[in-house]
């Protein structure tokens, strides 16, 4: 054991079994220098493996079969062990008097439970148990010849390396982990609206930028089944915002239906093309004179009918010739003016697709004391900053400066909205909301029509207006409990989401659903 380092009990210990031999890794703490490490014991190596230093896992930790969730769990245990040891030694030294007060590493403080060190010496782990990337994941942080050549050799890799959505900035990472709440003395027995911020990930990314050996299979699936969608939620940012239930709680579900027209001549042509496709294939229809054969068949089709078909074809031919001469005259105009008839358009209302839902909320926030004023300011700042477009980060700490060049912009963070009971359960009698983008955030600093402020200019009241838009339409599968397991949202007893699922199953028959 090196001078200054003392062993701290870690329960359970970190172990590894190789060829029947169990290796134990000891947690050591240098109180004077704020240094912490987890080091291999029981070895004759000149340089034993150090798998953890000062709040971050090292490259040596890759030798262990630890999952991301295991690393997160051990990290939290280390934090608690170091904090406990620190408290004990502070008490001991206080009684001795005259001895310099020891220091506690910033990353081990109680308000940072579940996070890694404040400075990312290694790949940290998010609350979802996944690594957070602060710089280029391939290590190509510098723009040089190698990176330019790499873009030519591997264009998909180049696009993925420039994906701003993979970055979590320091402000996001250091966001307040406890919920922000207004009013601060909200009754624990009342219903509430909970809004949580997440970083965004493209939900259909694999269909476009798949570089794995399964990419061919992915493309085949696109052609046979269509584009699949995963969760757009990546990393949780902050502890969320809790507001009272809004005075207006409503939603509007709508789908698009449009009037469609198809005259008889066009319908006959469509049927003929379809027949030729099925019988002869594309090449024979449109290649090597196939189009001429198709036009001949279409002319015979019109001539074989009654006067209507012949008239329609004649009007179409006349319209085509006039258009070539520079006169824009439609076949319908020729028939209407020449014979007083128009083709039957076979008008019908046709389904065109779903429409996206939007949700609008208005709150007036009035501070009753300085603490509540600070809470309101943090809420407004959180909405504004986290919904802003992201500049591409320029250094390994995930920080860009105002005015820095940025070739790409990253997608702003997205939000989940829940109507909750007092115990943070979904309210069965109102709608469920899918992940949303905050498309507009308006703040009125003088909502009473005149400026009113406390000491130092703190506004008395704010009026905020939030416009959210869902990222995905509502489908029938959202109502019949057929949500994919990888997209099911799970919550703990405190109402906090413990996974990345973006949809909720509708387990009760009497629940409104989406």
C-alpha positions as CSV (number, residue, x, y, z in Angstrom):
1,X,0.0,0.0,0.0
2,X,1.4,3.4,-1.0
3,X,2.1,6.0,1.6
4,X,-1.0,8.1,2.4
5,X,-3.6,5.5,1.2
6,X,-5.7,3.7,3.8
7,X,-8.0,0.8,3.1
8,X,-11.8,1.6,3.3
9,X,-14.3,-1.2,3.8
10,X,-16.4,-1.8,0.7
11,X,-19.4,-4.1,1.0
12,X,-19.8,-6.0,-1.2
13,X,-16.2,-6.1,-2.4
14,X,-15.2,-6.1,-6.1
15,X,-13.8,-9.5,-7.0
16,X,-12.7,-11.4,-10.1
17,X,-12.2,-15.2,-10.5
18,X,-9.6,-16.4,-13.0
19,X,-8.7,-20.1,-13.3
20,X,-10.3,-20.8,-10.0
21,X,-8.4,-18.0,-8.2
22,X,-10.4,-15.1,-6.7
23,X,-8.8,-11.7,-6.9
24,X,-10.0,-9.0,-4.5
25,X,-9.8,-5.3,-5.3
26,X,-9.3,-3.0,-2.3
27,X,-10.8,0.5,-1.9
28,X,-8.1,2.9,-0.8
29,X,-8.5,6.6,0.3
30,X,-5.8,9.2,0.8
31,X,-7.7,11.7,3.0
32,X,-5.0,14.4,2.9
33,X,-4.9,14.6,-0.9
34,X,-8.5,13.7,-1.8
35,X,-7.3,10.7,-3.7
36,X,-9.4,7.5,-4.1
37,X,-8.5,4.3,-6.0
38,X,-9.6,0.6,-6.3
39,X,-6.5,-1.5,-6.7
40,X,-5.7,-5.2,-7.2
41,X,-4.5,-7.1,-4.1
42,X,-2.8,-10.4,-3.4
43,X,-0.5,-10.1,-6.4
44,X,3.3,-9.9,-6.9
45,X,2.9,-7.5,-9.8
46,X,5.2,-4.5,-9.7
47,X,2.3,-2.4,-10.9
48,X,-1.1,-3.9,-9.7
49,X,-4.1,-3.1,-11.8
50,X,-6.0,0.0,-10.7
51,X,-9.6,-0.2,-12.0
52,X,-11.0,3.0,-10.4
53,X,-9.5,6.4,-9.6
54,X,-11.1,9.5,-8.2
55,X,-14.7,8.8,-9.3
56,X,-14.1,7.2,-12.7
57,X,-13.4,3.7,-14.0
58,X,-10.0,3.2,-15.7
59,X,-9.0,1.2,-18.8
60,X,-7.9,-1.6,-16.4
61,X,-11.6,-2.0,-15.4
62,X,-12.3,-3.5,-18.9
63,X,-10.5,-6.6,-17.7
64,X,-13.4,-7.3,-15.3
65,X,-16.7,-8.6,-16.5
66,X,-18.7,-5.6,-15.1
67,X,-21.8,-4.4,-16.9
68,X,-22.6,-0.7,-16.9
69,X,-25.3,-1.2,-14.3
70,X,-22.7,-3.0,-12.1
71,X,-20.3,-0.1,-12.5
72,X,-23.0,2.3,-11.5
73,X,-23.9,0.3,-8.4
74,X,-20.2,-0.1,-7.3
75,X,-19.7,3.6,-7.9
76,X,-22.6,4.5,-5.6
77,X,-21.2,2.1,-3.0
78,X,-17.8,3.7,-3.3
79,X,-19.3,7.2,-2.8
80,X,-21.1,6.1,0.3
81,X,-18.0,4.3,1.7
82,X,-15.8,7.3,1.2
83,X,-18.3,9.7,2.7
84,X,-18.8,7.4,5.7
85,X,-15.0,7.1,6.2
86,X,-14.6,10.9,5.8
87,X,-17.3,11.6,8.4
88,X,-15.7,9.2,10.9
89,X,-12.2,10.8,10.5
90,X,-13.6,14.3,10.7
91,X,-15.2,13.4,14.1
92,X,-11.9,11.8,15.2
93,X,-9.7,14.7,14.3
94,X,-12.1,17.3,15.7
95,X,-11.5,15.9,19.1
96,X,-7.7,16.1,18.7
97,X,-7.7,19.8,18.0
98,X,-5.2,21.8,15.9
99,X,-5.1,19.3,13.1
100,X,-5.9,20.4,9.6
101,X,-9.4,19.6,8.5
102,X,-9.5,16.8,5.9
103,X,-11.2,17.3,2.5
104,X,-13.9,15.3,0.8
105,X,-13.7,14.8,-2.9
106,X,-16.4,16.8,-4.8
107,X,-17.5,13.7,-6.7
108,X,-18.2,11.8,-3.4
109,X,-20.6,14.4,-1.9
110,X,-24.1,13.2,-1.2
111,X,-25.6,15.6,-3.8
112,X,-23.8,13.7,-6.5
113,X,-25.0,10.2,-5.7
114,X,-25.5,8.3,-9.0
115,X,-23.1,10.4,-11.0
116,X,-19.4,10.1,-11.8
117,X,-16.6,12.5,-11.0
118,X,-17.1,16.2,-11.8
119,X,-14.3,16.0,-14.4
120,X,-14.7,13.2,-16.9
121,X,-11.4,11.4,-16.6
122,X,-13.0,8.3,-18.0
123,X,-16.4,7.3,-19.5
124,X,-19.1,8.2,-17.0
125,X,-22.3,6.3,-16.6
126,X,-25.7,7.9,-16.7
127,X,-28.7,7.3,-14.5
128,X,-29.8,4.8,-17.2
129,X,-26.6,2.7,-16.6
130,X,-25.1,3.6,-20.0
131,X,-21.8,5.4,-20.8
132,X,-21.9,9.1,-21.5
133,X,-19.7,10.4,-24.2
134,X,-18.1,13.9,-23.9
135,X,-16.0,13.9,-26.9
136,X,-15.5,12.1,-30.2
137,X,-16.2,8.4,-29.4
138,X,-13.6,7.3,-31.8
139,X,-11.0,9.5,-30.4
140,X,-10.8,11.6,-33.6
141,X,-11.2,14.9,-31.8
142,X,-8.8,16.8,-34.0
143,X,-9.8,17.7,-37.5
144,X,-6.8,16.7,-39.6
145,X,-5.8,14.7,-42.6
146,X,-6.6,11.4,-41.0
147,X,-10.2,12.4,-40.2
148,X,-10.7,13.8,-43.6
149,X,-9.5,10.6,-45.3
150,X,-11.6,8.6,-42.8
151,X,-14.7,10.4,-44.0
152,X,-14.0,9.3,-47.5
153,X,-13.4,5.7,-46.6
154,X,-16.2,5.4,-44.1
155,X,-18.9,8.1,-44.8
156,X,-21.4,6.6,-42.4
157,X,-18.8,6.6,-39.6
158,X,-18.0,10.2,-40.3
159,X,-21.7,11.1,-40.0
160,X,-22.0,9.3,-36.7
161,X,-18.8,10.9,-35.3
162,X,-20.4,14.3,-36.0
163,X,-23.7,13.4,-34.4
164,X,-24.2,16.1,-31.8
165,X,-26.9,14.1,-30.1
166,X,-24.4,11.8,-28.6
167,X,-22.9,14.5,-26.4
168,X,-24.1,15.4,-22.9
169,X,-22.8,18.8,-21.9
170,X,-21.6,19.7,-18.5
171,X,-24.6,21.8,-17.8
172,X,-26.9,18.9,-18.6
173,X,-24.8,16.5,-16.6
174,X,-24.6,18.8,-13.6
175,X,-28.3,19.7,-13.7
176,X,-30.1,19.6,-10.4
177,X,-30.9,16.0,-9.6
178,X,-33.7,16.8,-7.1
179,X,-37.1,17.8,-8.6
180,X,-37.9,21.5,-9.0
181,X,-41.4,22.2,-7.7
182,X,-43.9,25.1,-7.7
183,X,-45.3,25.9,-5.3
184,X,-42.6,24.7,-3.0
185,X,-45.1,23.8,-0.3
186,X,-47.3,21.8,-2.7
187,X,-49.4,19.4,-0.8
188,X,-48.2,15.8,-1.0
189,X,-51.8,14.7,-1.4
190,X,-52.7,16.6,-4.5
191,X,-52.5,15.6,-8.2
192,X,-49.7,17.1,-10.2
193,X,-48.1,17.4,-13.6
194,X,-44.5,16.0,-13.9
195,X,-42.3,17.2,-16.7
196,X,-38.9,15.4,-17.3
197,X,-36.1,16.4,-19.7
198,X,-34.2,13.9,-21.8
199,X,-31.5,14.1,-24.4
200,X,-32.6,13.1,-27.9
201,X,-31.6,10.1,-30.0
202,X,-32.9,9.5,-33.5
203,X,-35.5,6.7,-33.1
204,X,-35.0,5.4,-36.6
205,X,-31.2,5.8,-36.7
206,X,-30.4,2.1,-37.5
207,X,-32.4,2.3,-40.7
208,X,-30.1,5.0,-42.1
209,X,-26.7,4.8,-40.4
210,X,-26.3,1.1,-39.6
211,X,-22.7,0.1,-40.1
212,X,-22.9,-3.2,-38.4
213,X,-22.9,-6.7,-40.0
214,X,-26.6,-6.7,-39.6
215,X,-27.1,-3.6,-41.7
216,X,-28.2,-5.7,-44.7
217,X,-30.8,-7.4,-42.7
218,X,-32.0,-3.9,-41.5
219,X,-32.4,-2.8,-45.1
220,X,-34.2,-5.9,-46.1
221,X,-36.6,-5.3,-43.2
222,X,-37.2,-1.8,-44.5
223,X,-38.3,-3.2,-47.9
224,X,-40.6,-5.9,-46.5
225,X,-42.0,-4.4,-43.3
226,X,-41.1,-0.7,-43.2
227,X,-39.2,1.6,-40.9
228,X,-39.0,0.5,-37.3
229,X,-38.9,3.0,-34.4
230,X,-37.1,2.8,-31.1
231,X,-37.2,5.2,-28.1
232,X,-36.2,8.8,-28.7
233,X,-35.1,9.1,-25.0
234,X,-31.4,8.8,-24.4
235,X,-30.2,10.3,-21.1
236,X,-32.2,11.8,-18.3
237,X,-31.4,15.4,-17.6
238,X,-32.1,16.7,-14.1
239,X,-34.6,15.6,-11.5
240,X,-37.7,16.9,-13.4
241,X,-40.2,19.7,-12.8
242,X,-43.4,19.3,-10.7
243,X,-46.3,21.7,-11.2
244,X,-49.9,21.6,-10.1
245,X,-52.4,20.0,-12.5
246,X,-53.2,22.6,-15.2
247,X,-56.6,24.3,-15.3
248,X,-57.1,23.1,-18.8
249,X,-56.5,19.4,-19.5
250,X,-57.5,18.3,-23.0
251,X,-56.3,16.6,-26.1
252,X,-57.4,16.4,-29.7
253,X,-56.9,13.2,-31.7
254,X,-57.2,13.6,-35.4
255,X,-56.4,11.9,-38.7
256,X,-56.2,13.4,-42.2
257,X,-58.8,12.5,-44.8
258,X,-58.7,14.2,-48.2
259,X,-60.9,14.2,-51.3
260,X,-59.4,12.1,-54.1
261,X,-60.3,12.0,-57.8
262,X,-59.7,9.4,-60.5
263,X,-61.4,9.6,-63.8
264,X,-62.3,6.4,-65.7
265,X,-59.6,6.8,-68.3
266,X,-56.9,7.1,-65.6
267,X,-58.4,4.2,-63.7
268,X,-58.3,2.0,-66.9
269,X,-54.7,3.0,-67.5
270,X,-53.7,2.2,-63.9
271,X,-55.4,-1.2,-64.2
272,X,-53.6,-1.9,-67.5
273,X,-50.2,-0.9,-66.0
274,X,-50.8,-3.1,-63.0
275,X,-51.7,-6.0,-65.2
276,X,-48.6,-5.6,-67.3
277,X,-46.4,-5.3,-64.2
278,X,-47.8,-8.6,-62.8
279,X,-47.6,-10.5,-66.1
280,X,-44.4,-9.2,-67.7
281,X,-42.3,-7.3,-65.2
282,X,-41.0,-3.8,-65.2
283,X,-38.4,-4.2,-67.9
284,X,-40.9,-5.5,-70.4
285,X,-43.4,-2.8,-69.7
286,X,-41.1,0.2,-69.8
287,X,-38.0,-1.1,-71.5
288,X,-37.3,-1.9,-75.1
289,X,-40.4,-0.4,-76.5
290,X,-42.6,-1.5,-73.6
291,X,-44.1,2.0,-73.3
292,X,-45.1,2.1,-77.0
293,X,-46.9,-1.3,-76.5
294,X,-48.6,0.1,-73.4
295,X,-49.9,3.2,-75.3
296,X,-51.2,1.0,-78.1
297,X,-53.1,-1.2,-75.7
298,X,-54.5,1.9,-74.0
299,X,-55.7,3.3,-77.3
300,X,-57.4,0.1,-78.2
301,X,-59.0,0.1,-74.7
302,X,-60.5,3.5,-75.3
303,X,-61.7,2.6,-78.8
304,X,-63.3,-0.6,-77.7
305,X,-65.6,1.3,-75.4
306,X,-68.6,3.5,-76.1
307,X,-68.5,7.1,-77.0
308,X,-67.4,8.1,-73.5
309,X,-64.0,6.4,-73.7
310,X,-63.4,7.7,-77.2
311,X,-64.3,11.2,-76.3
312,X,-62.1,11.2,-73.2
313,X,-59.1,9.9,-75.2
314,X,-59.7,12.5,-78.0
315,X,-59.9,15.3,-75.5
316,X,-56.7,14.1,-73.9
317,X,-54.9,14.0,-77.3
318,X,-56.2,17.4,-78.2
319,X,-55.1,18.8,-74.9
320,X,-51.6,17.4,-75.3
321,X,-51.2,18.9,-78.8
322,X,-52.4,22.3,-77.6
323,X,-50.0,22.2,-74.7
324,X,-47.1,21.5,-77.0
325,X,-48.2,24.6,-79.0
326,X,-48.1,26.7,-75.9
327,X,-51.8,26.7,-75.0
328,X,-52.7,25.4,-71.6
329,X,-56.1,23.8,-72.2
330,X,-57.1,20.8,-70.0
331,X,-59.1,17.8,-71.4
332,X,-62.0,18.8,-69.0
333,X,-62.2,22.3,-70.6
334,X,-62.4,20.7,-74.1
335,X,-65.2,18.3,-73.0
336,X,-67.1,21.0,-71.1
337,X,-67.0,23.6,-73.8
338,X,-67.3,21.2,-76.8
339,X,-69.9,18.7,-75.5
340,X,-71.2,20.1,-72.3
341,X,-69.9,17.1,-70.3
342,X,-67.1,16.5,-67.8
343,X,-65.5,13.2,-67.0
344,X,-66.8,11.4,-63.9
345,X,-64.0,12.0,-61.4
346,X,-65.2,9.1,-59.1
347,X,-64.7,11.4,-56.1
348,X,-64.0,9.7,-52.8
349,X,-62.8,10.6,-49.4
350,X,-59.4,8.8,-48.8
351,X,-57.3,8.4,-45.7
352,X,-54.0,10.2,-45.9
353,X,-52.4,9.6,-42.5
354,X,-52.4,10.5,-38.8
355,X,-51.8,14.0,-37.4
356,X,-49.6,15.0,-34.6
357,X,-51.0,16.1,-31.3
358,X,-50.1,19.4,-29.5
359,X,-50.4,20.4,-25.9
360,X,-50.4,23.9,-24.5
361,X,-50.1,24.9,-20.9
362,X,-50.2,28.3,-19.1
363,X,-49.0,28.9,-15.6
364,X,-48.6,32.0,-13.4
365,X,-45.8,31.6,-11.0
366,X,-45.7,34.0,-8.0
367,X,-42.9,34.0,-5.5
368,X,-43.7,34.3,-1.8
369,X,-40.2,34.4,-0.5
370,X,-36.6,34.5,-1.9
371,X,-36.3,30.7,-1.9
372,X,-39.4,30.3,-4.0
373,X,-38.2,33.1,-6.3
374,X,-35.0,31.2,-6.8
375,X,-37.0,28.0,-7.5
376,X,-39.0,29.8,-10.2
377,X,-35.9,31.2,-11.9
378,X,-34.4,27.7,-12.0
379,X,-37.6,26.3,-13.6
380,X,-37.7,28.9,-16.3
381,X,-33.9,28.6,-16.9
382,X,-34.2,24.8,-17.2
383,X,-37.0,25.0,-19.8
384,X,-35.1,27.7,-21.8
385,X,-31.7,26.2,-21.8
386,X,-32.6,22.5,-22.3
387,X,-34.9,23.2,-25.3
388,X,-32.2,25.2,-27.1
389,X,-30.4,23.9,-30.2
390,X,-27.0,22.4,-29.4
391,X,-23.8,23.5,-30.9
392,X,-21.2,20.8,-31.6
393,X,-18.9,20.5,-28.7
394,X,-15.3,21.7,-29.2
395,X,-13.4,20.1,-26.4
396,X,-13.3,16.9,-24.3
397,X,-15.3,18.5,-21.5
398,X,-18.3,18.9,-23.7
399,X,-18.2,22.7,-23.7
400,X,-18.7,25.1,-26.5
401,X,-18.2,28.9,-26.3
402,X,-20.6,31.5,-27.7
403,X,-19.4,32.4,-31.2
404,X,-17.6,29.1,-31.8
405,X,-18.0,27.7,-35.2
406,X,-20.3,24.8,-35.5
407,X,-20.9,22.9,-38.8
408,X,-23.8,21.0,-37.4
409,X,-26.4,21.7,-34.8
410,X,-27.7,19.0,-32.4
411,X,-31.4,18.3,-31.7
412,X,-32.7,20.1,-28.6
413,X,-33.6,18.0,-25.6
414,X,-37.1,16.5,-25.4
415,X,-39.6,16.1,-22.7
416,X,-42.0,13.6,-21.1
417,X,-45.3,14.9,-19.5
418,X,-47.3,12.9,-17.0
419,X,-50.5,13.6,-15.2
420,X,-50.0,12.0,-11.8
421,X,-51.8,11.2,-8.7
422,X,-50.4,12.1,-5.3
423,X,-48.3,8.8,-5.3
424,X,-47.0,9.5,-8.9
425,X,-49.3,7.0,-10.6
426,X,-50.8,7.8,-14.0
427,X,-54.3,9.2,-13.7
428,X,-56.6,6.7,-15.5
429,X,-59.3,9.2,-16.4
430,X,-57.2,11.5,-18.5
431,X,-55.0,11.0,-21.6
432,X,-51.4,9.8,-21.7
433,X,-48.9,11.9,-23.6
434,X,-46.0,10.6,-25.7
435,X,-42.5,12.2,-25.6
436,X,-42.7,15.8,-26.8
437,X,-40.6,18.6,-28.2
438,X,-41.0,22.0,-26.6
439,X,-41.6,24.0,-29.7
440,X,-42.4,27.4,-28.0
441,X,-41.7,28.8,-24.5
442,X,-43.0,32.3,-23.7
443,X,-42.2,34.2,-20.5
444,X,-44.1,37.3,-19.4
445,X,-42.1,39.1,-16.7
446,X,-44.9,41.6,-16.0
447,X,-48.1,39.5,-16.2
448,X,-50.3,42.0,-14.3
449,X,-49.8,44.7,-16.9
450,X,-47.3,46.7,-14.9
451,X,-43.8,46.1,-13.5
452,X,-43.8,44.7,-10.0
453,X,-40.6,43.6,-8.3
454,X,-39.0,42.7,-5.0
455,X,-35.7,43.9,-3.8
456,X,-32.9,43.9,-6.4
457,X,-35.4,43.8,-9.2
458,X,-36.8,40.3,-8.7
459,X,-40.1,40.1,-10.5
460,X,-43.1,39.3,-8.2
461,X,-44.8,37.1,-10.8
462,X,-44.1,35.3,-14.1
463,X,-46.5,33.9,-16.6
464,X,-45.2,31.1,-18.7
465,X,-46.7,29.5,-21.8
466,X,-45.5,26.2,-23.1
467,X,-46.3,24.6,-26.4
468,X,-45.4,20.9,-26.7
469,X,-45.7,18.7,-29.8
470,X,-45.6,14.9,-29.7
471,X,-42.8,13.2,-31.6
472,X,-44.9,10.3,-32.9
473,X,-48.5,9.9,-33.9
474,X,-51.0,7.8,-31.9
475,X,-51.6,4.4,-33.4
476,X,-54.1,1.6,-32.5
477,X,-51.4,-0.5,-31.0
478,X,-51.0,2.2,-28.3
479,X,-54.4,1.2,-27.0
480,X,-54.2,-2.6,-27.0
481,X,-51.2,-3.3,-24.7
482,X,-49.0,-4.2,-27.7
483,X,-46.2,-1.8,-26.8
484,X,-42.8,-3.4,-27.4
485,X,-40.9,-4.4,-24.3
486,X,-37.9,-2.2,-25.3
487,X,-40.2,0.9,-25.2
488,X,-42.2,0.2,-22.1
489,X,-41.7,3.0,-19.5
490,X,-41.1,1.8,-15.9
491,X,-41.3,3.9,-12.8
492,X,-40.3,3.5,-9.1
493,X,-42.5,4.3,-6.1
494,X,-41.2,7.9,-6.2
495,X,-42.5,8.4,-9.7
496,X,-39.0,8.5,-11.2
497,X,-38.5,6.7,-14.5
498,X,-35.9,3.9,-14.1
499,X,-35.4,3.0,-17.8
500,X,-35.5,4.6,-21.3
501,X,-38.9,3.4,-22.3
502,X,-41.0,6.2,-23.9
503,X,-44.5,4.5,-23.9
504,X,-46.8,3.2,-21.2
505,X,-48.9,0.0,-21.4
506,X,-52.6,0.4,-20.9
507,X,-53.2,-2.3,-18.4
508,X,-56.6,-1.3,-17.2
509,X,-59.6,-1.6,-19.4
510,X,-61.2,1.6,-18.1
511,X,-58.1,3.7,-18.7
512,X,-58.4,6.5,-21.3
513,X,-55.0,5.8,-22.8
514,X,-53.4,8.0,-25.4
